[in-house]
Amino acid sequence: QMCIRDRCCTAIGEYVVDLSVLEMHGLFDGALFQGLRSNGVTVFNKPTLNEFMSLEKKYWQETRQTLQKLLRSDSPLKDNQNVIDQAFHKMLAVNLLLPVNIRDYTDFYSSKQHAFNVGSIIRGPQDALQPNWIHLPVGYHGRASSVVVSGTNIIRPRGQTKPPTEQQPIFSECKRLDFELEIGTFIGGKLNQQGHPIHIKNAENHIFGFVLLNDWSARDIQTWEYVPLGPFNAKNFSSVISPWIVTLDALEPFRVQLPNQIPEPLPYLRDPNLSSFDIKLEVILSPSESDILDTIVRSNFRYLYWSIPQQLAHHTVTGCNMSPGDLLGTGTISGPEIESYGSLLEQSWGGKEPVKLSNGEERTFLKDGDCVIMRGYAQKDDIRVGFGECRSGVKPALPLSEYE
């Protein structure tokens, strides 16, 4: 039977599990959910996860524990074929949608190697990092309205640029279109009121989970517009996320310490558990009119300088109030080797050193018809946590008549 209602789900193997069905049958039977149920409150019979995300962390943890119990081989579900038929669906038979109604989106610049690379390309290695970079997590406010789910192709943007050969700016399609390999963090819980910060010691209580994020970038538009206020049209046309949110608790086995920060940050940024996670990240490029899949980036979530709690603490230090469903991007995640640079801007060193593909083609930036696929997973011993896929292709720019 065709389902026409959007619903909150989780994934197990090749199946999608409808959480609203489990909730309807009273299978979330922990003390906290029993309290919700007795008050007539449901959270999964909704088109997005926002209402669930607005609950405190202890509700998220109880939900995870209940699901682990229900999905074991000795599960109480085992003999309830009616619930199984209602709740379990083949992954290939469903449409995966944006999991969250994203209220606001902020993108940071938290990988020191990425910041150094970009600064070196623009200003040279002696002046690569701006003076403020080692003192605070640099960020800018993006557009929540143009965040889309994996599988959505983007139209090559047009905008104002000023090529080196031109005396005056011109209106043109973007000729230096690029991906950015990032992790997105979704925020939840009982959040701060306007005027009040989130203390860094409490920041992890508000980290709901993580997704893969491709923050598309129009480099030539950005070069012309970014002084003095930073990126605008170069970054607002599309960002793509993977549909599955991996919770913070699921990643605990993969936590790794980050290097000491020198100089020591100001007190409000001193993270008592300065850490990230050992998540292997890949970017695969499928060039236009080809069936090849070339892995051109191998990076890792551990290649951050500023931690996620530091990003959240800095975001709110002035009293900015957060909302359940807010999205924070890490910024491009680049490691120490060229293979781990998380953008074509870095891999081609500003377009000077083309990236060679297995079919003999080269890329400095993306062509129409190219498809970018991001994947991520964490593995330790026999524990593996996958992030699924963040996939998006490039469609040609609209004709000039659309702008006349």
C-alpha positions as CSV (number, residue, x, y, z in Angstrom):
1,Q,0.0,0.0,0.0
2,M,1.4,3.4,-1.0
3,C,2.3,5.7,2.0
4,I,1.6,9.3,1.4
5,R,2.5,10.6,4.9
6,D,5.9,11.9,5.8
7,R,7.1,10.2,8.9
8,C,10.1,10.0,11.3
9,C,12.2,6.9,10.8
10,T,15.4,5.1,11.7
11,A,17.5,2.8,9.7
12,I,18.6,-0.8,10.4
13,G,20.5,-2.6,7.6
14,E,18.5,-2.4,4.4
15,Y,15.3,-1.5,6.3
16,V,13.7,1.8,7.3
17,V,11.7,1.6,10.6
18,D,8.7,3.8,11.1
19,L,9.1,5.3,14.6
20,S,5.5,6.5,14.7
21,V,4.2,3.0,14.4
22,L,6.3,1.8,17.3
23,E,5.2,4.9,19.3
24,M,1.5,4.2,18.4
25,H,1.8,0.6,19.7
26,G,3.3,1.8,23.0
27,L,6.7,0.1,22.3
28,F,8.7,3.1,23.6
29,D,8.0,1.9,27.1
30,G,10.8,3.6,29.1
31,A,9.8,5.8,32.0
32,L,10.3,9.1,30.2
33,F,8.2,8.0,27.2
34,Q,5.5,6.6,29.4
35,G,5.3,10.0,31.0
36,L,4.8,11.6,27.5
37,R,2.2,9.0,26.6
38,S,0.2,9.5,29.8
39,N,0.0,13.2,28.9
40,G,-1.1,12.5,25.4
41,V,2.1,13.7,23.8
42,T,3.5,12.0,20.7
43,V,6.7,13.1,19.0
44,F,7.2,10.7,16.0
45,N,3.9,11.1,14.3
46,K,5.3,14.2,12.6
47,P,6.9,15.0,9.3
48,T,10.2,16.0,10.8
49,L,12.3,15.3,13.9
50,N,12.0,18.8,15.4
51,E,9.6,18.0,18.2
52,F,11.7,15.0,19.3
53,M,14.9,17.1,19.1
54,S,13.3,19.7,21.4
55,L,13.2,17.2,24.2
56,E,16.2,16.9,26.6
57,K,19.1,14.6,25.9
58,K,17.8,12.0,28.4
59,Y,14.8,11.4,26.1
60,W,17.1,10.8,23.1
61,Q,19.2,8.3,25.1
62,E,16.1,6.4,26.3
63,T,14.9,6.2,22.7
64,R,18.2,4.8,21.5
65,Q,18.2,2.2,24.3
66,T,14.6,1.2,23.5
67,L,15.4,0.8,19.8
68,Q,18.4,-1.3,20.6
69,K,16.2,-3.6,22.7
70,L,13.5,-3.8,20.0
71,L,16.0,-4.6,17.2
72,R,17.7,-7.5,19.1
73,S,17.1,-11.1,18.0
74,D,15.1,-11.7,21.2
75,S,13.0,-8.6,20.6
76,P,9.4,-8.4,21.8
77,L,8.6,-7.5,18.2
78,K,9.7,-11.0,17.0
79,D,6.2,-12.5,17.4
80,N,4.2,-9.4,16.4
81,Q,4.0,-9.6,12.6
82,N,1.3,-7.0,12.4
83,V,3.6,-4.3,13.8
84,I,6.6,-5.5,11.8
85,D,4.5,-5.2,8.6
86,Q,3.5,-1.7,9.5
87,A,6.8,-0.4,10.7
88,F,9.5,-2.1,8.5
89,H,10.0,-0.9,4.9
90,K,12.7,-1.7,2.4
91,M,15.1,1.2,2.1
92,L,14.8,1.2,-1.7
93,A,11.0,1.5,-1.4
94,V,10.9,4.8,0.4
95,N,11.8,8.4,-0.4
96,L,14.2,9.9,2.0
97,L,13.4,13.5,2.9
98,L,15.0,16.3,4.9
99,P,14.9,15.0,8.4
100,V,14.5,18.4,10.1
101,N,12.8,21.7,9.5
102,I,16.0,23.7,9.6
103,R,15.4,27.0,11.4
104,D,18.9,28.5,10.9
105,Y,22.2,27.5,9.4
106,T,25.6,28.7,10.3
107,D,28.9,27.6,8.7
108,F,32.2,27.6,10.5
109,Y,35.8,27.5,9.3
110,S,37.1,25.0,11.9
111,S,39.8,23.0,10.1
112,K,43.2,24.7,10.5
113,Q,44.7,22.9,7.5
114,H,41.9,24.1,5.3
115,A,42.2,27.7,6.6
116,F,45.9,27.6,6.0
117,N,45.6,26.1,2.5
118,V,43.0,28.7,1.4
119,G,44.9,31.6,3.0
120,S,48.1,30.4,1.3
121,I,46.4,30.3,-2.1
122,I,45.1,33.8,-1.6
123,R,47.8,35.6,0.4
124,G,50.8,33.2,0.6
125,P,51.8,31.0,3.5
126,Q,53.4,33.8,5.6
127,D,49.9,35.5,5.9
128,A,47.7,32.4,5.5
129,L,45.9,32.6,8.8
130,Q,44.1,35.9,9.8
131,P,45.1,37.1,13.3
132,N,41.7,36.2,14.8
133,W,41.7,32.6,13.5
134,I,43.6,31.0,16.4
135,H,41.5,32.9,19.0
136,L,37.9,32.1,17.9
137,P,35.8,29.8,15.6
138,V,35.3,31.9,12.5
139,G,31.8,31.6,11.0
140,Y,29.1,33.2,8.9
141,H,25.3,32.9,8.7
142,G,24.2,30.8,5.7
143,R,20.7,30.2,4.2
144,A,18.5,27.5,5.8
145,S,16.0,27.8,2.9
146,S,18.5,26.4,0.4
147,V,19.6,23.3,2.4
148,V,18.4,20.3,0.5
149,V,18.6,16.5,1.0
150,S,20.9,14.1,-0.8
151,G,19.8,13.3,-4.3
152,T,19.0,16.9,-5.2
153,N,20.9,18.2,-8.1
154,I,21.9,21.9,-8.2
155,I,21.7,24.4,-11.0
156,R,25.1,26.1,-11.7
157,P,24.6,29.6,-10.4
158,R,25.1,32.9,-12.2
159,G,26.4,36.0,-10.5
160,Q,28.7,39.0,-10.6
161,T,32.4,38.2,-11.0
162,K,35.5,40.1,-12.0
163,P,38.0,37.9,-13.9
164,P,41.6,39.1,-13.8
165,T,41.3,39.9,-17.6
166,E,38.4,42.3,-17.1
167,Q,38.5,45.9,-16.1
168,Q,34.9,45.9,-14.8
169,P,32.8,43.2,-13.2
170,I,30.7,41.0,-15.5
171,F,27.5,38.9,-15.1
172,S,28.4,35.2,-15.8
173,E,27.7,31.6,-15.0
174,C,30.0,30.4,-12.2
175,K,33.2,29.0,-13.8
176,R,34.8,27.8,-10.6
177,L,32.1,25.6,-9.0
178,D,33.4,23.6,-6.1
179,F,32.2,21.2,-3.3
180,E,33.2,21.4,0.3
181,L,33.4,18.3,2.5
182,E,31.9,19.1,5.8
183,I,30.0,17.6,8.8
184,G,26.8,19.2,9.8
185,T,25.7,19.3,13.5
186,F,22.0,19.5,14.4
187,I,21.2,21.3,17.7
188,G,18.4,20.3,20.1
189,G,17.3,20.1,23.7
190,K,16.0,22.8,26.0
191,L,17.9,25.7,24.5
192,N,19.0,29.1,25.7
193,Q,16.9,32.2,25.9
194,Q,17.9,35.3,24.0
195,G,20.5,37.2,25.8
196,H,21.9,34.1,27.6
197,P,24.8,31.9,26.3
198,I,25.2,28.1,26.2
199,H,28.1,27.3,28.6
200,I,30.8,25.2,27.0
201,K,30.4,22.6,29.8
202,N,26.8,22.1,28.8
203,A,27.2,22.3,25.0
204,E,27.3,18.6,24.4
205,N,23.8,18.3,25.9
206,H,22.5,20.2,22.9
207,I,24.3,18.2,20.2
208,F,21.6,16.0,18.7
209,G,23.7,14.4,16.0
210,F,25.6,14.7,12.7
211,V,25.1,14.5,9.0
212,L,27.3,14.7,5.9
213,L,27.3,18.2,4.4
214,N,28.3,19.4,0.9
215,D,28.4,23.2,1.2
216,W,28.5,24.1,-2.5
217,S,30.7,27.1,-3.3
218,A,31.0,29.4,-6.3
219,R,34.6,30.4,-6.0
220,D,34.8,33.1,-8.7
221,I,31.6,34.8,-7.3
222,Q,33.1,34.6,-3.8
223,T,36.4,36.1,-4.8
224,W,34.7,39.3,-6.0
225,E,32.1,39.7,-3.3
226,Y,33.7,38.5,0.0
227,V,35.5,41.8,1.0
228,P,34.5,43.2,3.5
229,L,31.6,41.1,4.9
230,G,32.4,37.6,3.8
231,P,30.6,35.2,1.5
232,F,27.1,35.9,0.3
233,N,25.7,34.7,-3.1
234,A,28.7,32.4,-3.5
235,K,27.4,30.2,-0.7
236,N,23.6,30.8,-0.5
237,F,22.4,28.8,-3.6
238,S,22.6,25.3,-2.2
239,S,23.9,23.1,0.6
240,V,23.2,19.3,0.6
241,I,23.0,17.0,3.6
242,S,22.7,13.3,4.0
243,P,19.2,12.1,5.2
244,W,20.3,10.1,8.2
245,I,21.3,11.8,11.5
246,V,23.9,9.9,13.5
247,T,23.5,10.7,17.2
248,L,26.3,11.8,19.5
249,D,25.8,8.7,21.7
250,A,26.3,6.4,18.7
251,L,29.7,7.9,18.0
252,E,31.1,7.6,21.6
253,P,33.3,4.6,20.8
254,F,35.0,6.7,18.2
255,R,35.8,9.8,20.2
256,V,39.4,11.1,19.8
257,Q,41.2,14.0,21.5
258,L,42.1,17.1,19.5
259,P,45.5,18.6,19.7
260,N,46.2,21.2,22.4
261,Q,45.3,24.7,21.3
262,I,48.0,27.3,21.3
263,P,47.4,30.0,22.5
264,E,44.9,28.8,25.0
265,P,41.5,30.2,24.2
266,L,39.6,32.6,26.3
267,P,37.8,31.0,29.3
268,Y,34.4,30.7,27.6
269,L,36.0,28.6,24.8
270,R,38.0,26.2,27.0
271,D,36.5,22.8,26.2
272,P,37.0,20.5,29.1
273,N,36.8,17.5,26.7
274,L,38.5,18.9,23.6
275,S,37.7,16.2,21.1
276,S,36.2,15.1,17.8
277,F,35.4,11.6,16.3
278,D,37.4,9.2,14.1
279,I,35.0,9.3,11.1
280,K,36.5,8.4,7.8
281,L,35.2,10.8,5.0
282,E,35.4,10.3,1.3
283,V,34.4,12.3,-1.8
284,I,33.8,10.4,-5.0
285,L,33.6,12.2,-8.3
286,S,31.6,10.7,-11.1
287,P,32.4,12.9,-14.2
288,S,29.9,13.9,-16.7
289,E,28.8,11.3,-19.3
290,S,30.8,8.6,-17.5
291,D,30.1,5.7,-15.2
292,I,33.4,5.8,-13.4
293,L,33.6,6.6,-9.6
294,D,36.9,8.2,-8.6
295,T,37.6,8.7,-4.9
296,I,39.4,12.0,-4.9
297,V,39.3,12.9,-1.2
298,R,40.0,10.8,1.9
299,S,39.7,12.9,5.0
300,N,38.5,12.5,8.6
301,F,36.3,14.3,11.1
302,R,39.3,14.3,13.5
303,Y,41.0,17.0,11.4
304,L,39.3,19.9,13.3
305,Y,41.0,22.6,15.3
306,W,37.8,24.0,16.9
307,S,35.5,21.4,18.5
308,I,31.7,21.4,18.0
309,P,31.1,22.5,21.6
310,Q,33.5,25.4,21.0
311,Q,31.5,26.4,17.9
312,L,28.2,26.3,19.8
313,A,29.6,28.2,22.8
314,H,31.0,30.9,20.6
315,H,27.8,31.1,18.5
316,T,25.8,31.9,21.7
317,V,28.3,33.9,23.7
318,T,26.7,37.2,22.7
319,G,23.2,35.8,23.7
320,C,22.2,34.4,20.3
321,N,19.2,32.1,21.0
322,M,19.3,28.7,19.3
323,S,16.4,26.6,18.2
324,P,15.9,22.8,17.9
325,G,16.8,22.0,14.3
326,D,19.5,24.6,13.9
327,L,22.3,23.4,11.7
328,L,26.0,24.1,12.2
329,G,28.5,23.3,9.5
330,T,32.1,22.6,10.4
331,G,33.6,24.2,7.3
332,T,35.7,22.2,4.9
333,I,37.5,19.4,6.7
334,S,41.1,19.0,5.3
335,G,43.9,16.9,6.6
336,P,47.7,17.1,6.2
337,E,48.0,15.3,2.8
338,I,46.8,16.5,-0.6
339,E,44.5,13.5,-0.8
340,S,42.8,14.7,2.4
341,Y,42.1,18.3,1.2
342,G,38.3,18.6,1.2
343,S,37.7,20.8,-1.8
344,L,38.9,21.2,-5.4
345,L,40.1,24.7,-4.6
346,E,42.8,23.1,-2.4
347,Q,43.4,20.0,-4.4
348,S,44.0,22.0,-7.6
349,W,45.8,24.7,-5.6
350,G,43.5,27.5,-6.9
351,G,43.2,25.9,-10.3
352,K,46.9,25.6,-11.1
353,E,47.3,21.9,-10.6
354,P,44.5,19.9,-12.2
355,V,43.2,16.7,-10.5
356,K,43.6,13.7,-12.7
357,L,40.8,11.2,-13.1
358,S,41.0,7.6,-14.0
359,N,39.4,8.1,-17.4
360,G,42.1,10.6,-18.4
361,E,40.1,13.7,-17.8
362,E,41.2,16.5,-15.5
363,R,39.4,18.8,-13.1
364,T,40.3,22.1,-11.6
365,F,36.6,22.8,-10.8
366,L,33.4,21.0,-11.6
367,K,31.8,20.7,-15.0
368,D,28.1,20.4,-15.9
369,G,26.9,16.8,-15.4
370,D,29.5,16.0,-12.8
371,C,28.2,14.2,-9.7
372,V,29.7,14.6,-6.2
373,I,29.1,11.8,-3.7
374,M,30.2,12.1,-0.1
375,R,30.4,9.1,2.2
376,G,31.4,8.6,5.8
377,Y,31.7,5.8,8.4
378,A,33.3,5.1,11.7
379,Q,34.7,1.6,12.5
380,K,36.4,0.2,15.6
381,D,36.8,-3.6,16.0
382,D,33.4,-5.0,15.2
383,I,31.4,-1.8,15.6
384,R,30.7,0.2,12.4
385,V,28.5,3.2,12.1
386,G,27.6,4.5,8.6
387,F,26.5,8.0,7.6
388,G,25.0,6.9,4.3
389,E,25.5,9.1,1.3
390,C,25.4,12.8,0.4
391,R,24.9,12.9,-3.4
392,S,24.4,15.9,-5.7
393,G,25.0,16.6,-9.4
394,V,25.6,19.8,-11.4
395,K,23.0,21.0,-13.9
396,P,23.7,23.7,-16.5
397,A,23.2,27.4,-15.6
398,L,19.8,28.9,-16.5
399,P,19.7,30.8,-19.9
400,L,20.4,34.5,-19.7
401,S,16.8,35.2,-20.7
402,E,15.8,34.2,-17.2
403,Y,17.5,37.3,-15.9
404,E,16.4,39.8,-18.5
